[in-house]
Amino acid sequence: MPKRLFLCLFFACFGVTTEVIFVAISNLINQTPYCNEPLWSLTGKTYVWMLPIYALIPLIAEPIVTKTKSWHLLLRLIFYTTLILSIEFISGFALEQLTGKCPWEYTTGWHFMGYIRLDYIPAWMFFSFLIEYLYRFIDKNLNHVT
């Protein structure tokens, strides 16, 4: 399997899995049951639309991770998080134009037009840290894959 295809599939699966876990834990903390399931069932959700969005991670990361590696960690995380929020906003807007509704329409928290939540910035910064680490690790250790 070509390395780039592997990276796209890996990050699509990683992103969707992380999102399901985040939603389940958020629902538990906020005492918001999902689909009438008990809170301790840790039921989470995501959208099929997220697979291709998360699959873009290595395609975007490839040129960026190399160019920003000398930056301070906090500056990199701020940059990555801004990029993620921009992609989330653009994706939400595009999906609303295509389908008539943004699947993750935010109505609570500090949201911007229902497309992004600013109070999720710390979570996105942590996600960015994981993505950078995983991307560098996989890129370094899978150089022998074509």
N, C-alpha and C positions, 0 to 999 in steps of 0.2 A: 504494500500500500504506500503510495507517495506520502512523504512527510507532511506536506501542507494539508492533504486530505485528512490524515490522522489528526493533526492539530485542530482542524475545523470540527471534526466529529467529537474529539475529546472536549473542547471548550463548549460545544453545544450541549453535551451531556452534563458537564460540570456546572455550567450556568443554570440550566433548568433544575438540576438537583439542588443547587445552592438556593435557588429561589423558592422551591417547595419547602425546604427546611426553614428558611427565613420567615416565610408566611406562617408556617405552623408555630414557630416560636413566638412570633409577633402576636398571633391570635391568642396564644396561651398567656402572654404577658398582659395583653389588653383585655383579657377575659371575653374574647369574641369567638364563640363557637362557629365552626364552618359546617354547613349542611346538617345541622342538628346533631353533629357528632359531639361526644363529650370532649371537653377541653384537653384532657390528658391523652386523648387519642393522637394528638399532634398532627391533625389533618391539615395539609397544605395544598396549594394549587399553583399552577402556572398556566400559560397559554401556548398552544402549538406554534403560534407566531414567534415565540421566543427562540425556538430552535435555530432558525436561520439568522436571527439577530445575534445570538451568542456565538454562532459559527463564524461570524465576522471577526471575532476577537483576534485570532492569529494574523489575519490579513491586515488588520489595523495595527496590531502590536509589532509586527515585524519591523517596519521602518521607525516606529516611535521608540521602542525599547532601546535600540542601538543608539539613537541620537540623544536620549535623555539619561543614559547610564551614569554620566558624570554629575548630574544634578543631585542636590540634597534630596533625601527620601521624602521629606514633607512637601517639597516643591513638586516632585514627581507625582505624589498622591493627589495633590490639588489639581495638577494638570490632567491626570487620568480621570479623576472624578468629574471635572468639568466636561471632558470628552464624553464620558458615559452619560451624563445628564443631557448633553446636546443630542446624542444618538437616541436616548430614550424619548426626548421631546420630538425629534424629527420622525422617529418610527411611529410614535403615538399619533402625531398629526397625519402622517401618510396613511396609516391604517384607518383612521377616521375618514379620510377622503375616499379611500378605496371601499370600505365596508359600511360606512355610515356611523361607526362608533369605535372609539378607542377601547380596546379590551380592558385596559387597566385604569380606567377613568377614576382618578383620585378625587374624593370629595371631603376627606378629612385631613388633618395635619396641615403643615405649611406647604400647600401645593401651588403650582403655577399652571393655570389654565387646565387643570386636571390631568396633565401629561407627566409632570414630574413632582416629586415630593422633596422639598428642601430639607426636611427633618430626617431624611434618609441619608444625608451626606456622610455621616460617620460610617454607616454600613457600607456605602459605596466606596469609601476610602479603604476600608478593610478588604472589601472584595478586590479592589485595585491592587492592593498589596499581594493578595493571594495569586491573582492573575499574573502579575509581573514575576513573582517567584516561580510559579508553575511554568510559565512560558520560557523563562531562562533555563530552568532545569531540564525541561523536555527538549528544548532546542539544543542544549549542550550535549545531552545524552542520546539523542537520536540522530546525530550527524551521519551515521552510517546508513540510515534509511534513505532511499531515493525519493 
